[in-house]
Amino acid sequence: MIPAPIITVHIAELDVGSRLGVDRTIPVGGAILTAQPQGDRVMFTLDSIVLRPSDPVDALLHRLDQHLAHPGTAIFGYRLTEATALLGRLPGAAGSRALRTMYGTGQNDVLSLSARSDAGMLSFEQACAEARIFCAHADPDDRFASWVRSDVHIIEQDAQIDVIGCFRLILHRLVAIKAGGRSITTTLRADFATWLEEADHAAARLHFADLLSAAG
């Protein structure tokens, strides 16, 4: 059994600078997958938010505050340090409890997972490809066009797909980074697979199909 809740975070980012020839990426949303120990089982919940252009930007930080500001939880994410830096540029970031947690200044274990190859640091998509884990594949131009139209449904579903993929990456690494990780991973894998099969989320169903394909 996991000793405390595990919260996996994925921040949805948007490239808004390529059309101007500058490096400018902004956070527009996020997905949060929580693994909560209850008795002898682990229960999973998925939450997400993607801001439309007209939405107040501090709404993203407020949603993260609701999930990440609880002492004792373990916070995981892929290249979370870079995502936290992007969030830190948002208005209201200085007062965000979630950001303080993600910076590692609270009473939480925070793991910024990463992977490298000989060519350098792997992107999230590259890391998933290496591990043969399903993730979202979105064209940056299509994503930007959808966001400008306030059509954020696909962006939000992609964030959900990627936070689940991030948790699967974490399962690969738990044995190496935690004492007793093998037994923890066994429990998590079983309950996680059950949740994927039963959850009313398209993202979960896609990952369950990916697990079945890998097993077959």
Order of alpha helices (4+ residues) and beta strands (2+ residues): beta-beta-beta-alpha-beta-alpha-alpha-beta-beta-beta-alpha-alpha-alpha-alpha-alpha
